[in-house]
Amino acid sequence: MPASRTPLWSGFALVLLALLAVIAGLGLRPPAPADASAPPEEFSAARASEHLAPITAEWHPAGSPANDRVREYLVGELRELGLRPEIDSRATGRGMDDRLHLAGSVTNIHARIPGTAPTGRVLLAAHYDSVPGGPGAADDAANLAAILEILRALGAGSPPRNDIEVVFTDAEEAGLLGARGFLDGGGAAAVDRTVVVNMEARGSSGPAIMFQTVGDNAGLMPAAGAGSALATSVSDDVYRLLPNDTDLTVFAEAGLRGLNFAFVGGSAHYHTPHDDIAHLSTATVQDMGEAAMAATRELAGTELGVSGEGDDTYFTVFGLLVHYPAELVIPLALLAFLVFATVVWSCRGRGARPSRIALSAVSLLVPLVLAGVAAWALLRAVRPEYALFLSGDTYRPQLYAIALSVLALVLLVLWCRWSARGGRTETMAAVLGWFAVAAVAAAFLAPGGAYLFTWPALLGSIALWAANRWAGDGSPWHPLAAAAGAVPAVLLGLPVVLLLFPLVGISLAAVPMVVAVLFGATTAGLLIAAVPARGLATGTVVAVVAALGLGGAGLAVDRYDTHHPRPVSLGYGVDGTSGRSYWLNTGNPSDALVAPLLAERADVPEGLFPNLAGQRITAGAAPVSRSVGVPAIEPSGSRETGDGTREVTVRLDAGPTAHSLVLYADVSAHEVLGATANEVPLPGGRNLGDSRWGWGMRYTAPAESGVEVTLRVRGAGPVALNAVALYTGLPADAGAPALPAEASWSSPPSVANQSYASLVASV
């Protein structure tokens, strides 16, 4: 190839890589939803969607009458399918959430399709409660509807070999209490012969993702790859870093194996009043249903209970699931590093300088760090209410993402041109050095994601060696051969970047941007050859202006309307001791809807609502409401137990409309050694930091008769207790504003569309 044509062919190679990226990206789109005329043994989103209206007709948090009606509907539909659903009600407890000990009353639904020659059971799971602030069409009504359609489709085919069971859990949103109650009721039987297929949501659209496996997963890979769901073991590692759990967390703690399916697109509607049917993608319902049904069918016909299967690393390439034993992760990473080191050593004889490679590698930190810096801060300055989106994402983040990508590309090109002064070989070796080091680090710290770095480092190093041996740094073929590592980088890295954007949102755009720049750097050889030094300054200015223009266009396009409502924060609080009431805001106090209510500013007594500790609250004086009941703390017994300890029993009551009761104990002069809530044992000790209210528990779905709590305490004199009742909605008799169509209550943990009533008493 003549040297004069090197830029042309390098540019052509970049175009081919871009097309490869587009093809890989298009493969992440959900399939078109099947209509009601689809064959009976196939999944149809249209048929599944018929169940959505009855399930989402009302907001239905655990313990509410609306949730009772959802349960009745689901039981009726299971019976229509010829099953015999069982209903299990019990009090249960589990771990901590927001550092509170958890307990509650739950009612689960369980049904079974017997297998013809069972070697175990497949457990299809989804929760049927919604958050207190929304109807839960995506989370988790879409998956309830999908399971009903899956059961219908399975019934239209041949009977399964293994048992297929379904559990619709209660109180998942309250801390996975329904899953714990299911295990308490015997759901953990046959641990070594049970595989759970759990279905969840963290958005309202997007492709089905098999984002987590629990237990030995090697034997589950055929099921994971049976459908069209995107799967990557790096999500296991990312998921562990996020403050999220699903019912599968509880099942895993009991030793059950399982697959976790979810979708994460459109997260701005997540846990809000607009998580409704209108905002739910039927294509996503189709993708989730097909993926879960394919996994269930595969598991229903295979040998379950096989021990010693081990773990696999896995990822999807062009719709195919690639997997290999996790035992190979460290050897492959070390091999990639060894090959890279050998290539660098061999290049020394051809003019490559290790010192220059090291300098280029360190300098790559500049575009990596600058890729996402200040983007979110600038957006927050213009749109402070973006902070109210639960995942930090907006309704229309596409232009923002493109603007950041253009900026990242500019930084990458500038770095390539600066680094190339020492030669292409040194620049590409610097990039591969990052991948080789990251592969080894990930192999030990986050083995599920090591493949992202191992294969580009290994293949790229081999290609760089071949390019230097047969082409030479100055050859026009050199950039093409040496950029071979970009192919696995695109195929493996692009899906992760595209998933990270909706998962972490624009608020943490630096995370996917850093990943994109690092993987994009594998094209350094092509960029150096294709982008001429002449005119680089002009091109940089044009690209930066274009990025700013795209960001401005994003702000102009990302406006609020009835389908994209602006988030609003407003709560109502009652001090049951003083009788004062407050409007509470943790978002934008100048919002037109809430500003009039905050005109008369008020100071909320410190520690009045410990459940809101750590949030920046703007409060205004509010009229007293008669519809928000103050909780009662009624002492019902106290006895000495020796060694300076005693048991104090109280009954907490907040009336029939409270969805949760939270109890805090003052541990400044006392120590809580343990407790029970409706006979559910809870740990003692300080679980809420150094605050006065250092011990706390939450009880979900309290009965009308209240909750009986017994505290075992050490310390002289009465112990102070603070009971906080949580109610859905704001009191109309206090002047709560009606929410306009173009607004939506924001997502937790911000204060929104809930009332809190606190009472302090000493017992």
Buried (B, 14 or more C-beta within 10 A) or exposed (E): EEEEEBBBBBBBBBEEBEEBBEEBBEBBEBBEBBEEEBEEBBBBBBBBBEBBEBBBEBBBBBBBEBBEBBBEBBBEBBEEBEBEBBEBEBBBBBBBBBEBBBBBBBBBBBBBBEBEEBBBBBBBBBBBBBBBBBBBBBBBBBBBBBBBBBBBBBBEEEEBBBBBBBBBBBBBBBBBBBBBBBBBBEBBEBBEBBBBBBBBBBBBBBBBBBBBBBBBBBBBBBBBBBBBBBBBBBBBBBBEEEEEBBBBBBBBBBEBBBBBBBBBBBBBBBBBBBBBBEBBBBBBBBBBBBBBBBBBBBBBBBEBBBEEBEBBBBBBEEEEBBBBEBEBBBEBBBBBBBBBEEBBEBBEEEBBBBEBBBBBBEBBEEBBEBBBEEBBEEBBEEBBBBBBBBBBBBBBBEBBBBBBBBBBBBBBBBBBBEBBEBBBBBBBBBBBBBBBBBBBEBBEEBBBBBBBBBBBBBBBBBBBBBBBEEBEBEBBBBBBBBBBBBBBBBBBBBBBBBBBBBBBBBBBBBBBBBBBBBBBBBBBBBBBBBBEEEEBEEBBEEBBEBBBEBBEBBBEEBEBEEEBBBBBBBBBBBBBBEEBBBBBBBBBBEBEBBBEBBEEEBEBBEBBBBBBBEBEBBBBBBEEBEBBBBBBBEBEEBEEEEEEBBBBBBBBBBBEBBBBBBBBBBBEEBBBBBBBBBEBEBBBEBBBEEBBBBBBBBBBBBEEEBBBBBBBBBBEEBBBBBBBBBBBBBBEEBBBBEBEEEBBBBBBEBBBBBBBBBBBBEB
